[in-house]
Amino acid sequence: MASTDVRDRILAAALHIVGTEGIPGVTNRRIAAQAGVSLGSITYHFPTQTDLLRAALSGFVTEETQRLSELAEGYRNKGLSLEDAAALTGKVAKDLAFSAERIAPFELYIQAGRDHELRQAAAECFAAYDDLTVTILTALGVPDAAAVAPTIVATMAGLQLRRLATGSDGDHDFATSVLLLLRAAGPVRG
């Protein structure tokens, strides 16, 4: 078994466990059992639990950013209006199922508030989401996209957290929230 395959399986197992059991449920034995690897391979690849959690969070965001970038790229030249782009954002957000792997980042973001070593990985994750959002907003002609992006990202994360915590979509519409923020940002082409 290749070293990168073992590492990837460990990271996937850690993310799954964080999403189902929370951070306290993350033990080397549990990860090894979930990943189907030897106990020693955990510490071989990740000397500390913080190293493991940081890598799991970063890996999730890398994959998620790539997935969302590909989706955005597919619509880049379709001449979407601001309303169409907001509706698409809302659809993507609502279509995200709350699997263990999608719950895990919220656990890790909260843990980053207590663990300074994990905080840098969380900051890098939000920076990746901000960068992706800047790219999309720039393509839409939003003025000062870099200033608006963190607010859009925070709003979407907050609405997702609300969905997760309440167990329902509620009456809040993602697209309406995004449109409200973008219109407040100033005149937008489209």
Kinemage of the C-alpha trace (Angstrom):
@kinemage 1
@onewidth
@group {chain A} dominant
@subgroup {mainchain}
@vectorlist {calphas} color= white
{ca met a 1} P 0.000 0.000 0.000
{ca ala a 2} L 1.461 3.356 -1.031
{ca ser a 3} L 2.365 5.820 1.693
{ca thr a 4} L 0.109 8.510 0.201
{ca asp a 5} L -2.799 6.049 0.079
{ca val a 6} L -2.339 5.263 3.779
{ca arg a 7} L -2.087 8.968 4.600
{ca asp a 8} L -5.242 9.747 2.608
{ca arg a 9} L -7.147 6.937 4.320
{ca ile a 10} L -6.041 8.215 7.723
{ca leu a 11} L -7.196 11.737 6.863
{ca ala a 12} L -10.546 10.503 5.543
{ca ala a 13} L -11.049 8.424 8.687
{ca ala a 14} L -10.171 11.355 10.944
{ca leu a 15} L -12.589 13.650 9.121
{ca his a 16} L -15.342 11.034 9.360
{ca ile a 17} L -14.752 10.513 13.084
{ca val a 18} L -14.676 14.250 13.795
{ca gly a 19} L -17.979 14.573 11.950
{ca thr a 20} L -19.668 11.688 13.752
{ca glu a 21} L -18.100 11.734 17.223
{ca gly a 22} L -16.577 15.196 17.549
{ca ile a 23} L -12.962 16.022 18.379
{ca pro a 24} L -13.003 14.018 21.650
{ca gly a 25} L -13.808 10.899 19.608
{ca val a 26} L -10.562 11.154 17.647
{ca thr a 27} L -8.184 8.495 18.943
{ca asn a 28} L -5.382 6.737 17.132
{ca arg a 29} L -7.044 3.367 17.683
{ca arg a 30} L -10.366 4.553 16.289
{ca ile a 31} L -8.669 6.169 13.278
{ca ala a 32} L -6.600 3.047 12.584
{ca ala a 33} L -9.701 0.854 12.730
{ca gln a 34} L -11.730 3.184 10.500
{ca ala a 35} L -8.885 3.574 7.976
{ca gly a 36} L -7.870 -0.087 8.050
{ca val a 37} L -4.239 0.742 8.814
{ca ser a 38} L -1.806 -0.185 11.554
{ca leu a 39} L -1.773 1.901 14.705
{ca gly a 40} L 1.865 2.874 14.122
{ca ser a 41} L 1.079 4.365 10.737
{ca ile a 42} L -0.943 7.113 12.430
{ca thr a 43} L 2.029 8.512 14.342
{ca tyr a 44} L 4.348 7.833 11.416
{ca his a 45} L 2.354 10.235 9.237
{ca phe a 46} L 1.160 12.610 11.969
{ca pro a 47} L 3.344 13.092 15.058
{ca thr a 48} L 0.578 14.950 16.929
{ca gln a 49} L -3.194 15.020 16.864
{ca thr a 50} L -3.010 18.702 15.935
{ca asp a 51} L -0.929 17.801 12.867
{ca leu a 52} L -3.585 15.256 11.910
{ca leu a 53} L -6.506 17.637 12.450
{ca arg a 54} L -4.747 20.446 10.586
{ca ala a 55} L -4.066 18.162 7.606
{ca ala a 56} L -7.646 16.828 7.629
{ca leu a 57} L -9.118 20.336 7.611
{ca ser a 58} L -6.728 21.563 4.926
{ca gly a 59} L -7.395 18.503 2.776
{ca phe a 60} L -11.150 18.980 3.027
{ca val a 61} L -10.909 22.610 1.980
{ca thr a 62} L -8.537 21.828 -0.903
{ca glu a 63} L -10.997 19.270 -2.297
{ca glu a 64} L -14.006 21.498 -1.642
{ca thr a 65} L -12.367 24.535 -3.238
{ca gln a 66} L -11.441 22.482 -6.296
{ca arg a 67} L -15.003 21.173 -6.584
{ca leu a 68} L -16.516 24.645 -6.241
{ca ser a 69} L -13.946 26.174 -8.618
{ca glu a 70} L -14.842 23.619 -11.287
{ca leu a 71} L -18.510 24.393 -10.772
{ca ala a 72} L -17.893 28.149 -11.007
{ca glu a 73} L -15.729 27.689 -14.104
{ca gly a 74} L -18.561 25.833 -15.795
{ca tyr a 75} L -20.700 28.943 -15.481
{ca arg a 76} L -18.009 31.581 -16.096
{ca asn a 77} L -18.784 32.187 -19.775
{ca lys a 78} L -22.539 31.675 -19.572
{ca gly a 79} L -23.213 35.351 -18.911
{ca leu a 80} L -25.036 34.792 -15.646
{ca ser a 81} L -26.859 37.728 -14.192
{ca leu a 82} L -26.342 38.633 -10.573
{ca glu a 83} L -29.702 37.032 -9.770
{ca asp a 84} L -28.764 33.826 -11.607
{ca ala a 85} L -25.436 33.651 -9.774
{ca ala a 86} L -27.137 34.190 -6.404
{ca ala a 87} L -29.729 31.511 -7.203
{ca leu a 88} L -26.957 29.103 -8.200
{ca thr a 89} L -25.128 29.843 -4.931
{ca gly a 90} L -28.285 29.101 -2.989
{ca lys a 91} L -28.873 25.867 -4.883
{ca val a 92} L -25.305 24.677 -4.275
{ca ala a 93} L -25.554 25.510 -0.563
{ca lys a 94} L -28.872 23.718 -0.129
{ca asp a 95} L -27.721 20.684 -2.126
{ca leu a 96} L -24.821 20.070 0.250
{ca ala a 97} L -25.838 17.114 2.367
{ca phe a 98} L -24.633 17.241 5.950
{ca ser a 99} L -22.549 14.096 5.883
{ca ala a 100} L -20.012 13.498 8.625
{ca glu a 101} L -17.333 14.931 6.348
{ca arg a 102} L -19.304 18.179 5.958
{ca ile a 103} L -20.008 18.485 9.679
{ca ala a 104} L -16.339 17.942 10.579
{ca pro a 105} L -15.063 21.348 9.385
{ca phe a 106} L -17.476 23.130 11.731
{ca glu a 107} L -16.101 21.064 14.623
{ca leu a 108} L -12.563 21.891 13.546
{ca tyr a 109} L -13.276 25.614 13.169
{ca ile a 110} L -14.622 25.721 16.719
{ca gln a 111} L -11.644 23.723 17.984
{ca ala a 112} L -9.350 26.250 16.279
{ca gly a 113} L -10.719 28.841 18.691
{ca arg a 114} L -9.172 26.796 21.515
{ca asp a 115} L -6.092 25.450 19.760
{ca his a 116} L -3.660 28.019 18.391
{ca glu a 117} L -1.866 25.420 16.266
{ca leu a 118} L -5.100 24.559 14.446
{ca arg a 119} L -6.031 28.233 14.027
{ca gln a 120} L -3.598 28.724 11.121
{ca ala a 121} L -5.198 25.864 9.170
{ca ala a 122} L -8.651 27.355 9.789
{ca ala a 123} L -7.411 30.760 8.589
{ca glu a 124} L -6.004 29.141 5.437
{ca cys a 125} L -9.346 27.429 4.849
{ca phe a 126} L -11.304 30.656 5.066
{ca ala a 127} L -8.708 32.368 2.865
{ca ala a 128} L -9.275 29.673 0.213
{ca tyr a 129} L -13.038 30.247 0.349
{ca asp a 130} L -12.457 34.016 0.192
{ca asp a 131} L -10.169 33.645 -2.841
{ca leu a 132} L -12.717 31.516 -4.670
{ca thr a 133} L -15.448 34.015 -3.855
{ca val a 134} L -13.294 36.922 -5.079
{ca thr a 135} L -12.828 35.094 -8.389
{ca ile a 136} L -16.569 34.596 -8.798
{ca leu a 137} L -17.459 38.133 -7.701
{ca thr a 138} L -14.855 39.635 -10.030
{ca ala a 139} L -16.283 37.657 -12.953
{ca leu a 140} L -19.702 39.080 -12.052
{ca gly a 141} L -18.308 42.621 -12.043
{ca val a 142} L -18.769 43.228 -8.325
{ca pro a 143} L -16.799 46.321 -7.329
{ca asp a 144} L -14.167 45.764 -4.628
{ca ala a 145} L -14.764 42.008 -4.659
{ca ala a 146} L -11.959 41.405 -2.147
{ca ala a 147} L -13.733 43.542 0.455
{ca val a 148} L -17.112 41.869 -0.117
{ca ala a 149} L -15.918 38.240 -0.286
{ca pro a 150} L -15.295 37.627 3.450
{ca thr a 151} L -18.803 38.870 4.256
{ca ile a 152} L -20.325 36.543 1.649
{ca val a 153} L -18.270 33.607 2.957
{ca ala a 154} L -19.179 34.371 6.578
{ca thr a 155} L -22.859 34.685 5.694
{ca met a 156} L -22.890 31.377 3.823
{ca ala a 157} L -20.984 29.615 6.627
{ca gly a 158} L -23.353 31.065 9.203
{ca leu a 159} L -26.424 30.020 7.262
{ca gln a 160} L -24.986 26.523 6.834
{ca leu a 161} L -24.252 26.352 10.567
{ca arg a 162} L -27.809 27.455 11.252
{ca arg a 163} L -29.131 24.696 8.955
{ca leu a 164} L -26.946 22.157 10.715
{ca ala a 165} L -27.861 23.279 14.228
{ca thr a 166} L -31.606 23.490 13.628
{ca gly a 167} L -31.906 20.478 11.340
{ca ser a 168} L -33.933 22.342 8.771
{ca asp a 169} L -33.620 24.794 5.943
{ca gly a 170} L -35.952 27.139 7.758
{ca asp a 171} L -37.388 30.059 5.889
{ca his a 172} L -34.039 31.636 5.093
{ca asp a 173} L -33.119 31.802 1.446
{ca phe a 174} L -29.416 31.696 0.585
{ca ala a 175} L -29.914 33.431 -2.753
{ca thr a 176} L -31.801 36.319 -1.164
{ca ser a 177} L -29.020 36.792 1.388
{ca val a 178} L -26.323 36.816 -1.287
{ca leu a 179} L -28.282 39.241 -3.462
{ca leu a 180} L -28.835 41.570 -0.523
{ca leu a 181} L -25.112 41.659 0.217
{ca leu a 182} L -24.089 42.096 -3.414
{ca arg a 183} L -26.557 44.881 -4.045
{ca ala a 184} L -25.307 46.646 -0.923
{ca ala a 185} L -21.767 46.400 -2.332
{ca gly a 186} L -22.621 48.782 -5.144
{ca pro a 187} L -23.531 48.712 -8.810
{ca val a 188} L -22.830 45.381 -10.445
{ca arg a 189} L -22.782 44.625 -14.128
{ca gly a 190} L -25.475 42.100 -15.088
